[in-house]
Amino acid sequence: MRSFPMEGGEATNNVVSLEAYLRESLPVELGRVAEEVIGQMAGEGRLAGIEVLYHLAEEPVQVELPRRPFEQVVELLVAASAQAMQGVAGKPHVLRVIIEAADAFGDYGPRLRLQDTGEAVPAATLEAVAERVEKLGAKLTVKTRPSGGNIFVVEMPPEELASW
């Protein structure tokens, strides 16, 4: 067996933390990740004046996808919602975070739904988010309600069903 010299003299310089590796490669629990990202944003003061309401599925909803890119999608959508709500005065600023399990028949996959009370989000922002969502193999749907507010739905691909 040959050994190669490592910069810094220690092999540990190239070892990735097992915890970080597992955190990135294990199934992602949608509700937990959304709560962590939104909690961090709130702690940083990025959601001041916004009431966040969670509507989580009864059972944890897990999906096989890379954690960090999904966290980035959640952060971008929540930041877009927060900015959209800043432009609205005289109305409560509410962000609903809804996690839906996949359809039992495989018609649709698990969903992350965000609903806000803000004005329409700029198209350029939506295009940037949609690009990241598509890289995850998911689909982004955006609706702006006539009475105000946006609905963002990130739908993960449905699981393949075993044939009978």
N, C-alpha and C positions, 0 to 999 in steps of 0.2 A: 504494500500500500504506500502510495506517495503522499507526502504532505506538501502543501503549498504555503508559502509565507503569506500572512494576512497583513494588510495595512493596519497599523495599531498593535500588531503582534498578538491579537487574541481572536480566536474564532467567534467569540460571542458578538463581535461587531456586526456579523452578518446573520445572526439568528434573530428571527422575528418572534416576538412574544407569543407563546402558545395561546394565551388568553385572547390576544388581538386577532390571531389567525382564526380561532374557533368562533369568535364574535362575528367575524366577517363571513365565514363560510357556513355556519349553521343556519337552519331556517329562521327567518325573520318573523317575529310576532308583531303584526301591524299595529295593534293598539299600544303596545309597550313602546315601540319606536316612536310613534306619534306623540305619546305623552312625554317621552324623554326630550325629543327635539323641541316641542312647544314649551316644556318646563324650562329648558335652557334659554330659549329666546325670551321668555317672561323674566327669568332671573337677570338677564342682560338689559332689561328695560325696553325691549323692542316691541312689547305688546301692552304698553301702558294704556289704561283706559279701555281695554278690550276684555270682555267676559268670555271665557272659553268654557264651552259645555261639551262633555264627552258622552257619546252614545255608543257603547262598545257591545259587540256580540256577546252572547252568554258564555260561549266557549272561546278561548284564545284562537285567533285566526293566524295561522302560520303559512308563510310562502317561501319558496326556495328562490331567493334572489340576493344579490350582493347588498349588504347592509348599508354601507357608506353612500352609494349612489341613491338608495331609497331615502336615506336621511336628508340628502341634499334636495330631493324632489319635495319632501314634506316642508323643509325650511323655505324653499323658493315659493311654494304655494301659500304658506302661512304669511310670509313677508309680503307677497302680493296682496293678500286679503287685508293685512294690517294697513298697508298703504292706501288701498281702495277705501277703507273705512275712515281714514283721516280726512278724506275729502267730503265727508258727509257730516253735517252739523244738525243738531236737534233730534237725533235719532240714536237709540242705544247701539253701541258697537258690540256685536255678538258674533263669535265664531263657533260654529258647531262642528265637531269632529265626529264623524260617524264611521264605524267599522262594520262592514257587512260580510258575512261568510259567503262562500261560493254556493251557487245553486246546486242542490243535491243531484240534479240530472245533468250537470255539466254545461248548462246553457250559458252561464257566465261565471267568471272567476271571482275571487275575493275582491272587495272594493274598499277604498278609502274615499270618503266623501267629505268635502269641506264646504260649509255654507256660511256666507258672511252677509253683512248688512251694508256693504260698501257700494261704491260706484263701479262702473265697468273697468276691468283691468286692461291696460294697453295691449294691443295685438303683439307687439314686439316681445313683451314679457311672456305672454302665453306661448309664443313660438319657441322661445328659449326653454321653457318648462316642458313643452310637448316633445322637444328633441331629446331631453334627458329621460322622459318617461318611456319613449319608444326604445331607447337603448336598454331599458330594463325588460323589454318584451311586453310592456303594458300599453294601455290605451288611455288617453286623456280626453274627457268630454267636459266642455265648459258651457254653462248657460248663464245668461244675465237676466234676472227677473225684471219684468216691466215696473214692478213696484220698488225696485232697488235690491241690490244684493247679487251675489254670484254663487253658483253651485259648481264646484270642481269635483269630478269623479275620476279617480285613477283606478282602472279595472285591470287586475292582474289576469294573466291567461288562466282559463279553467284547467283543472287537473284532468289528465286523460283518464277516462273510465275503463275499467277492465270489462271486456266483453263477456257475455254470459256464456 
